Amino acid sequence: MIDLQYAKVAFKDYVSSYNEQVGAIKLKIVHTYGVMKITKELCDKMNINEEDTNLALLIALLHDIGRFEQYKRYESFVDYETVDHADFACQLLFEEGLIRKFIKDESYDDIIYHSIQQHNRYKIEHEYDERTLFFINMIRDTDKLDNFRVKETESFETLFKEEKEEVEKSDISDRVYETFMDEKLIYGPDRHTSLDMWISYVAFIFDLHFPLSKSYIDEHDYVNISFDRLTPSDNETRKKYEEMRQCALAYIKR
């Protein structure tokens, strides 16, 4: 049995040991609840039963549990420069036993583990049964969807530790441009500039699994909202940027 209220109280207690006044910590707390909100919305629209909806919501609650300790230790969320936050979350939850603070029933452990472990992967790394794969795809999609809200509302100082004007002065790497125009997710280590990083977030649309997830992006106009937040200062870079916008709009409408 899944007691979501019990899990939410445990989550609030866990994050209380971190400084919520720090922008990055607050961002991840708000993001967690944002992912839960979108998960509930998608599950309702897909007529998912109560048990599976609650399991999907629990996974959403815990998917970024490793982020808080990651930031405390490294003051960074860049996984390939610090620690993989999904693997770290699984270590905290299942090797160190933190999972039992959120749910006493062990019967859901395998699905929770694999869903969290795979939620940030460039692509799903293993074969899973249909039920497990549903929860993996759900958290991968809803995590990406809420990231569009994050990128709409958060300051560039919080996101990049840079002023907006500095981000706009950066360029777009050829590899990132070509990958985006091929309608593919951008591999983390291929990002070399702040604009590369920004573009990689928009490229999340190319990895959405459920048709409802693409509809969510379209309904909220998140492609335009994301591109509108920046205006590259270099003319050639700005031209590339607008080409990428049109590519993304065409994809999400198709």
Residue frames as qw, qx, qy, qz and C-alpha x, y, z in Angstrom:
[[0.000, 0.886, 0.464, 0.000, 0.00, 0.00, 0.00],
 [0.413, 0.271, 0.010, 0.869, 1.17, 3.50, -0.87],
 [0.223, -0.830, -0.424, 0.284, 0.39, 6.30, 1.59],
 [0.448, 0.595, 0.119, 0.657, 1.21, 9.45, -0.37],
 [0.288, -0.895, -0.012, -0.339, 0.49, 11.79, 2.52],
 [0.815, -0.519, 0.147, 0.214, 2.95, 9.86, 4.69],
 [0.752, 0.185, 0.208, 0.597, 5.56, 10.06, 1.93],
 [0.185, 0.802, 0.123, 0.555, 5.04, 13.81, 1.45],
 [0.522, -0.841, 0.078, -0.118, 5.56, 14.45, 5.16],
 [0.850, -0.282, 0.223, 0.384, 8.74, 12.36, 5.06],
 [0.582, 0.495, 0.199, 0.614, 9.97, 14.32, 2.03],
 [0.095, -0.904, -0.032, -0.416, 9.33, 17.65, 3.73],
 [0.712, -0.679, 0.163, 0.075, 11.21, 16.41, 6.79],
 [0.840, 0.032, 0.224, 0.493, 14.14, 15.21, 4.64],
 [0.435, 0.606, 0.147, 0.650, 14.61, 18.46, 2.71],
 [0.344, -0.921, -0.093, -0.156, 14.28, 20.54, 5.90],
 [0.752, -0.482, 0.152, 0.423, 17.90, 19.62, 6.69],
 [0.528, 0.225, 0.313, 0.757, 19.01, 21.58, 3.60],
 [0.061, -0.438, -0.155, 0.883, 18.98, 25.36, 3.27],
 [0.363, 0.629, 0.675, 0.133, 15.79, 26.14, 1.37],
 [0.041, 0.903, 0.040, -0.427, 16.87, 29.79, 1.08],
 [0.278, -0.379, 0.652, 0.595, 19.51, 28.69, -1.45],
 [0.546, 0.432, -0.171, -0.697, 18.01, 29.18, -4.90],
 [0.399, 0.288, -0.827, -0.272, 19.19, 25.84, -6.24],
 [0.015, 0.089, 0.936, -0.340, 17.70, 23.90, -3.32],
 [0.415, 0.400, 0.388, -0.719, 14.39, 25.73, -3.52],
 [0.465, 0.401, -0.492, -0.617, 14.33, 25.11, -7.28],
 [0.304, 0.120, -0.939, -0.112, 14.53, 21.34, -6.78],
 [0.171, 0.253, 0.787, -0.536, 11.85, 21.30, -4.10],
 [0.479, 0.477, 0.105, -0.730, 9.45, 23.24, -6.32],
 [0.401, 0.368, -0.706, -0.453, 10.45, 21.05, -9.28],
 [0.006, -0.011, -0.987, 0.159, 9.60, 17.90, -7.33],
 [0.332, 0.444, 0.618, -0.558, 6.07, 19.10, -6.65],
 [0.420, 0.538, -0.252, -0.686, 5.80, 20.31, -10.24],
 [0.253, 0.226, -0.897, -0.282, 6.65, 16.85, -11.57],
 [0.130, 0.238, 0.902, -0.337, 4.06, 15.34, -9.24],
 [0.395, 0.515, 0.257, -0.716, 1.40, 17.77, -10.51],
 [0.450, 0.460, -0.512, -0.569, 2.06, 16.91, -14.16],
 [0.092, 0.103, -0.990, -0.016, 2.22, 13.19, -13.36],
 [0.286, 0.359, 0.736, -0.496, -1.24, 13.36, -11.79],
 [0.450, 0.554, -0.043, -0.699, -2.56, 15.26, -14.79],
 [0.366, 0.372, -0.749, -0.407, -1.24, 12.74, -17.31],
 [0.013, 0.036, 0.984, -0.171, -2.36, 9.73, -15.27],
 [0.385, 0.432, 0.525, -0.624, -5.87, 11.17, -14.98],
 [0.493, 0.543, -0.258, -0.629, -6.08, 11.82, -18.72],
 [0.365, 0.312, -0.849, -0.220, -4.83, 8.28, -19.41],
 [0.819, -0.294, -0.107, -0.481, -7.34, 6.78, -16.95],
 [0.444, 0.292, -0.785, 0.318, -4.60, 5.09, -14.92],
 [0.664, -0.533, -0.517, -0.089, -5.93, 3.23, -11.86],
 [0.387, -0.889, 0.088, -0.226, -5.45, 4.63, -8.36],
 [0.846, -0.413, 0.204, 0.270, -2.67, 2.26, -7.30],
 [0.713, 0.251, 0.234, 0.612, -0.54, 2.93, -10.36],
 [0.087, 0.868, 0.095, 0.480, -1.24, 6.66, -10.19],
 [0.564, -0.812, 0.134, -0.059, -0.05, 6.72, -6.58],
 [0.849, -0.180, 0.248, 0.431, 3.04, 4.73, -7.50],
 [0.511, 0.573, 0.196, 0.610, 3.83, 7.15, -10.33],
 [0.177, -0.913, -0.011, -0.368, 3.37, 10.06, -7.89],
 [0.755, -0.610, 0.173, 0.166, 5.69, 8.45, -5.34],
 [0.770, 0.141, 0.241, 0.574, 8.35, 8.00, -8.01],
 [0.225, 0.791, 0.138, 0.553, 7.91, 11.67, -8.95],
 [0.484, -0.864, 0.040, -0.130, 8.33, 12.66, -5.30],
 [0.763, -0.506, 0.317, 0.246, 11.59, 10.71, -5.00],
 [0.812, 0.502, 0.117, 0.274, 13.12, 11.00, -8.46],
 [0.359, 0.734, -0.227, 0.529, 15.44, 13.91, -7.55],
 [0.707, -0.705, -0.062, -0.007, 16.10, 13.00, -3.91],
 [0.814, -0.106, 0.042, 0.569, 19.81, 12.81, -4.74],
 [0.326, 0.732, 0.116, 0.587, 19.94, 16.41, -5.93],
 [0.387, -0.897, -0.004, -0.212, 19.96, 17.94, -2.47],
 [0.765, -0.515, 0.257, 0.290, 23.02, 16.13, -1.19],
 [0.703, 0.370, 0.264, 0.547, 24.66, 16.53, -4.61],
 [0.144, 0.852, 0.064, 0.500, 24.37, 20.31, -4.38],
 [0.585, -0.804, 0.104, -0.035, 25.45, 20.36, -0.74],
 [0.819, -0.287, 0.298, 0.397, 28.67, 18.52, -1.61],
 [0.586, 0.144, 0.423, 0.676, 29.51, 20.01, -5.02],
 [0.121, 0.652, 0.137, -0.735, 27.43, 23.21, -5.42],
 [0.241, 0.331, -0.610, -0.678, 26.57, 21.93, -8.89],
 [0.787, 0.207, 0.430, -0.390, 23.88, 19.91, -10.64],
 [0.553, 0.599, -0.502, -0.289, 26.15, 18.95, -13.56],
 [0.954, -0.199, 0.184, -0.126, 26.18, 15.17, -13.25],
 [0.887, 0.342, -0.102, 0.293, 29.16, 14.42, -15.51],
 [0.260, 0.657, -0.393, 0.588, 31.30, 16.81, -13.45],
 [0.405, -0.472, 0.508, -0.596, 30.08, 15.63, -10.03],
 [0.248, -0.009, 0.955, -0.161, 27.97, 12.50, -9.49],
 [0.274, -0.243, -0.714, -0.596, 25.11, 10.96, -11.44],
 [0.348, -0.198, 0.383, -0.832, 22.12, 12.16, -9.44],
 [0.837, -0.060, -0.249, -0.484, 19.90, 9.21, -10.39],
 [0.738, 0.099, -0.625, 0.237, 22.48, 6.63, -9.30],
 [0.113, 0.248, -0.550, 0.790, 23.10, 8.70, -6.18],
 [0.607, -0.216, 0.083, -0.761, 19.38, 8.73, -5.40],
 [0.891, -0.030, -0.408, -0.196, 19.24, 4.93, -5.73],
 [0.513, 0.204, -0.648, 0.525, 22.25, 4.63, -3.44],
 [0.183, -0.240, 0.427, -0.852, 20.62, 6.79, -0.78],
 [0.728, -0.115, -0.037, -0.675, 17.25, 5.10, -1.09],
 [0.951, 0.018, -0.226, -0.209, 18.14, 1.45, -1.51],
 [0.680, 0.244, -0.539, 0.432, 21.71, 0.94, -0.30],
 [0.112, 0.215, -0.517, 0.821, 21.41, 3.25, 2.70],
 [0.141, -0.408, -0.882, 0.189, 17.76, 2.40, 3.38],
 [0.105, 0.151, 0.135, -0.974, 16.24, 5.86, 2.97],
 [0.350, -0.182, -0.659, -0.640, 13.32, 4.40, 0.97],
 [0.384, -0.408, -0.817, 0.135, 11.71, 3.01, 4.14],
 [0.060, -0.312, -0.348, 0.882, 11.17, 6.56, 5.40],
 [0.334, 0.183, -0.255, -0.889, 8.76, 7.07, 2.51],
 [0.813, 0.011, -0.294, -0.503, 7.08, 3.69, 2.09],
 [0.547, -0.410, 0.690, -0.240, 7.07, 0.62, 4.33],
 [0.897, 0.277, 0.307, -0.158, 5.81, -1.81, 1.67],
 [0.349, -0.504, 0.638, 0.466, 8.79, -3.40, -0.15],
 [0.653, 0.353, 0.663, 0.096, 6.74, -4.82, -3.03],
 [0.426, 0.892, 0.148, -0.025, 7.15, -1.66, -5.16],
 [0.457, -0.709, 0.325, 0.428, 10.91, -1.36, -4.66],
 [0.598, 0.043, 0.590, 0.541, 12.02, -2.77, -8.03],
 [0.306, 0.756, 0.459, 0.351, 9.81, -0.44, -10.05],
 [0.208, -0.971, -0.024, 0.119, 10.78, 2.58, -7.93],
 [0.589, -0.498, 0.412, 0.485, 14.48, 1.72, -8.23],
 [0.532, 0.200, 0.588, 0.575, 14.52, 1.26, -12.01],
 [0.172, 0.875, 0.403, 0.208, 12.28, 4.27, -12.67],
 [0.273, -0.934, 0.104, 0.208, 14.53, 6.60, -10.68],
 [0.616, -0.353, 0.496, 0.499, 17.74, 5.07, -12.03],
 [0.469, 0.307, 0.621, 0.548, 16.62, 5.47, -15.65],
 [0.133, 0.873, 0.428, -0.194, 14.87, 8.83, -15.40],
 [0.017, -0.896, 0.201, 0.396, 17.88, 10.92, -16.44],
 [0.637, -0.125, 0.622, 0.437, 19.51, 8.55, -18.92],
 [0.123, 0.384, -0.462, -0.790, 20.23, 9.67, -22.47],
 [0.677, 0.013, -0.494, -0.545, 18.15, 6.64, -23.44],
 [0.843, -0.339, 0.259, -0.327, 16.67, 3.73, -21.51],
 [0.038, 0.643, -0.761, -0.074, 19.57, 1.36, -21.06],
 [0.168, -0.096, 0.979, -0.072, 17.95, -2.03, -20.51],
 [0.433, -0.247, -0.665, -0.556, 14.89, -4.06, -21.46],
 [0.232, -0.025, 0.662, -0.713, 12.04, -4.00, -18.95],
 [0.101, 0.445, 0.889, 0.032, 8.62, -5.56, -18.66],
 [0.020, 0.604, 0.462, 0.649, 5.70, -3.47, -19.91],
 [0.440, -0.819, -0.368, -0.002, 4.57, -2.39, -16.44],
 [0.584, -0.509, 0.010, 0.632, 8.00, -1.20, -15.34],
 [0.379, 0.185, 0.386, 0.820, 8.54, 0.54, -18.65],
 [0.100, -0.801, -0.471, -0.356, 5.34, 2.53, -18.18],
 [0.475, -0.838, -0.149, 0.221, 6.63, 4.05, -14.94],
 [0.581, -0.241, 0.251, 0.735, 10.09, 4.69, -16.40],
 [0.244, 0.426, 0.470, 0.734, 8.60, 6.52, -19.37],
 [0.242, -0.861, -0.423, -0.150, 6.19, 8.45, -17.16],
 [0.495, -0.757, -0.021, 0.427, 8.92, 9.91, -14.92],
 [0.504, -0.037, 0.381, 0.774, 11.21, 10.58, -17.90],
 [0.113, 0.613, 0.501, 0.601, 8.42, 12.57, -19.57],
 [0.317, -0.881, -0.338, -0.092, 7.06, 14.46, -16.58],
 [0.594, -0.520, 0.048, 0.612, 10.55, 15.39, -15.39],
 [0.370, 0.131, 0.404, 0.826, 11.24, 16.93, -18.79],
 [0.048, -0.728, -0.527, -0.437, 7.86, 18.65, -18.93],
 [0.410, -0.863, -0.233, 0.181, 8.32, 20.44, -15.62],
 [0.577, -0.261, 0.170, 0.755, 11.79, 21.52, -16.70],
 [0.205, 0.519, 0.416, 0.718, 10.08, 23.78, -19.25],
 [0.348, -0.872, -0.304, -0.163, 8.24, 25.51, -16.40],
 [0.664, -0.549, 0.001, 0.507, 11.54, 25.82, -14.51],
 [0.493, 0.041, 0.311, 0.811, 13.27, 27.40, -17.49],
 [0.006, 0.722, 0.427, 0.544, 10.36, 29.81, -17.91],
 [0.441, -0.852, -0.221, -0.178, 10.32, 31.04, -14.32],
 [0.744, -0.503, -0.013, 0.440, 13.83, 30.76, -12.86],
 [0.063, 0.943, -0.235, -0.225, 16.52, 33.42, -13.20],
 [0.775, 0.519, -0.321, 0.166, 19.58, 32.79, -15.31],
 [0.057, -0.670, 0.610, -0.420, 21.70, 33.45, -12.23],
 [0.741, -0.246, 0.521, -0.345, 20.08, 30.42, -10.56],
 [0.935, 0.320, 0.117, -0.101, 20.21, 28.26, -13.69],
 [0.782, 0.496, -0.123, 0.357, 23.68, 29.14, -14.96],
 [0.565, -0.619, -0.061, 0.541, 25.30, 31.33, -12.31],
 [0.344, 0.058, 0.346, 0.871, 25.54, 33.87, -15.13],
 [0.269, 0.499, 0.183, -0.803, 23.72, 37.04, -16.10],
 [0.685, 0.555, 0.455, -0.123, 21.32, 36.74, -19.02],
 [0.338, 0.886, -0.231, -0.215, 23.52, 39.06, -21.09],
 [0.213, -0.569, 0.781, 0.145, 26.48, 36.69, -20.68],
 [0.626, 0.178, 0.759, -0.028, 24.42, 33.71, -21.82],
 [0.567, 0.770, 0.235, -0.178, 23.33, 35.68, -24.90],
 [0.112, 0.838, -0.480, -0.233, 26.97, 36.37, -25.80],
 [0.519, -0.265, 0.803, 0.124, 27.79, 32.67, -26.03],
 [0.442, 0.341, -0.556, -0.616, 27.50, 30.69, -29.25],
 [0.908, 0.033, 0.246, -0.337, 25.96, 27.41, -30.34],
 [0.357, -0.422, 0.788, 0.272, 28.36, 24.54, -30.96],
 [0.439, 0.287, -0.612, -0.591, 28.16, 22.89, -34.37],
 [0.202, -0.036, -0.978, 0.035, 27.50, 19.47, -32.84],
 [0.168, 0.373, 0.666, -0.624, 24.62, 20.80, -30.76],
 [0.408, 0.437, -0.125, -0.792, 23.12, 22.61, -33.75],
 [0.400, 0.224, -0.779, -0.428, 23.32, 19.55, -36.00],
 [0.093, -0.143, -0.956, 0.239, 21.93, 17.20, -33.35],
 [0.276, 0.414, 0.459, -0.736, 19.00, 19.52, -32.66],
 [0.458, 0.422, -0.300, -0.722, 18.19, 19.94, -36.35],
 [0.357, 0.107, -0.904, -0.212, 18.21, 16.14, -36.65],
 [0.680, -0.410, -0.105, -0.598, 15.49, 16.17, -33.96],
 [0.780, -0.068, -0.576, 0.234, 17.56, 14.27, -31.42],
 [0.601, -0.794, -0.074, 0.061, 18.23, 14.63, -27.72],
 [0.327, 0.797, -0.405, 0.305, 21.56, 16.36, -27.01],
 [0.845, -0.144, -0.397, 0.328, 24.23, 14.36, -25.23],
 [0.444, -0.876, -0.107, 0.154, 25.36, 16.18, -22.07],
 [0.614, -0.446, 0.260, 0.597, 29.13, 16.23, -22.70],
 [0.461, 0.441, 0.450, 0.625, 28.53, 17.75, -26.17],
 [0.088, -0.948, -0.266, -0.152, 27.40, 20.97, -24.50],
 [0.647, 0.037, -0.149, 0.747, 30.21, 23.52, -24.30],
 [0.032, 0.248, -0.036, 0.968, 28.48, 26.88, -23.91],
 [0.242, 0.233, 0.603, -0.723, 25.58, 28.29, -21.94],
 [0.580, 0.315, -0.181, -0.729, 23.51, 28.53, -25.11],
 [0.435, 0.156, -0.872, -0.163, 24.29, 24.87, -25.78],
 [0.016, -0.123, -0.858, 0.498, 22.91, 24.11, -22.35],
 [0.412, 0.315, 0.261, -0.814, 19.77, 26.16, -22.99],
 [0.572, 0.297, -0.507, -0.572, 19.16, 24.52, -26.37],
 [0.266, 0.096, -0.957, 0.061, 19.62, 21.07, -24.83],
 [0.251, 0.215, 0.690, -0.644, 16.67, 21.74, -22.54],
 [0.580, 0.387, -0.062, -0.714, 14.41, 22.54, -25.48],
 [0.434, 0.316, -0.790, -0.296, 15.63, 19.34, -27.16],
 [0.303, -0.021, 0.853, -0.425, 13.86, 17.39, -24.42],
 [0.677, 0.338, 0.120, -0.643, 10.84, 17.46, -26.74],
 [0.570, 0.437, -0.625, -0.306, 12.57, 14.97, -29.03],
 [0.237, 0.164, -0.932, 0.221, 12.63, 12.34, -26.29],
 [0.528, -0.047, 0.397, -0.750, 9.04, 12.53, -25.05],
 [0.095, 0.006, 0.990, 0.102, 7.32, 9.13, -25.05],
 [0.213, 0.540, 0.780, -0.234, 3.61, 9.77, -24.57],
 [0.177, 0.537, 0.479, 0.671, 1.58, 11.69, -27.18],
 [0.319, -0.871, -0.372, -0.032, -0.05, 13.57, -24.28],
 [0.562, -0.536, 0.026, 0.629, 3.40, 14.88, -23.33],
 [0.324, 0.141, 0.412, 0.840, 3.90, 16.46, -26.74],
 [0.122, -0.730, -0.530, -0.414, 0.39, 17.90, -26.51],
 [0.490, -0.751, -0.273, 0.348, 1.31, 19.39, -23.12],
 [0.448, -0.260, 0.209, 0.830, 4.26, 21.25, -24.70],
 [0.114, 0.392, 0.548, 0.730, 2.05, 22.49, -27.53],
 [0.281, -0.778, -0.542, -0.150, -0.79, 23.61, -25.25],
 [0.468, -0.767, -0.129, 0.420, 1.57, 25.62, -23.03],
 [0.464, 0.867, -0.061, 0.170, 3.51, 27.04, -26.02],
 [0.686, -0.645, 0.207, 0.267, 6.72, 26.03, -24.24],
 [0.731, 0.231, 0.262, 0.587, 8.84, 26.00, -27.41],
 [0.200, 0.774, 0.139, 0.584, 8.25, 29.69, -28.07],
 [0.503, -0.857, 0.005, -0.116, 8.43, 30.59, -24.40],
 [0.822, -0.350, 0.186, 0.410, 11.85, 28.92, -24.12],
 [0.596, 0.334, 0.255, 0.684, 13.28, 30.52, -27.23],
 [0.002, 0.872, 0.210, 0.443, 11.83, 33.94, -26.38],
 [0.616, -0.760, -0.067, 0.195, 13.76, 34.15, -23.11],
 [0.543, -0.464, 0.336, 0.614, 17.05, 34.71, -24.94],
 [0.566, 0.822, 0.046, -0.045, 18.21, 36.73, -27.93],
 [0.803, -0.127, 0.165, 0.558, 21.75, 35.75, -28.99],
 [0.065, -0.849, 0.067, 0.521, 23.86, 38.84, -29.56],
 [0.216, -0.343, 0.689, 0.601, 25.80, 37.47, -32.55],
 [0.582, 0.366, -0.155, -0.709, 23.88, 37.68, -35.85],
 [0.494, 0.252, -0.795, -0.246, 24.97, 34.25, -37.12],
 [0.061, -0.044, -0.913, 0.400, 24.17, 32.60, -33.80],
 [0.417, 0.286, 0.371, -0.779, 20.78, 34.34, -33.72],
 [0.592, 0.313, -0.456, -0.586, 20.02, 32.96, -37.21],
 [0.362, 0.103, -0.925, 0.041, 20.84, 29.41, -36.07],
 [0.130, 0.115, 0.719, -0.673, 18.75, 29.96, -32.97],
 [0.556, 0.304, 0.096, -0.767, 15.68, 30.90, -35.00],
 [0.560, 0.252, -0.701, -0.363, 16.18, 27.94, -37.33],
 [0.196, 0.013, -0.931, 0.308, 16.15, 25.68, -34.30],
 [0.363, 0.203, 0.460, -0.785, 12.95, 27.31, -33.06],
 [0.644, 0.302, -0.249, -0.657, 11.20, 26.55, -36.33],
 [0.447, 0.195, -0.871, -0.061, 12.49, 22.98, -36.28],
 [0.008, 0.074, 0.840, -0.537, 11.12, 22.46, -32.76],
 [0.478, 0.266, 0.231, -0.804, 7.75, 24.03, -33.59],
 [0.620, 0.276, -0.533, -0.505, 7.37, 21.84, -36.66],
 [0.316, 0.111, -0.931, 0.148, 8.23, 18.73, -34.66],
 [0.140, 0.148, 0.736, -0.646, 5.81, 19.40, -31.83],
 [0.555, 0.324, 0.055, -0.764, 2.97, 20.17, -34.25],
 [0.428, 0.302, -0.742, -0.418, 3.63, 17.13, -36.44]]
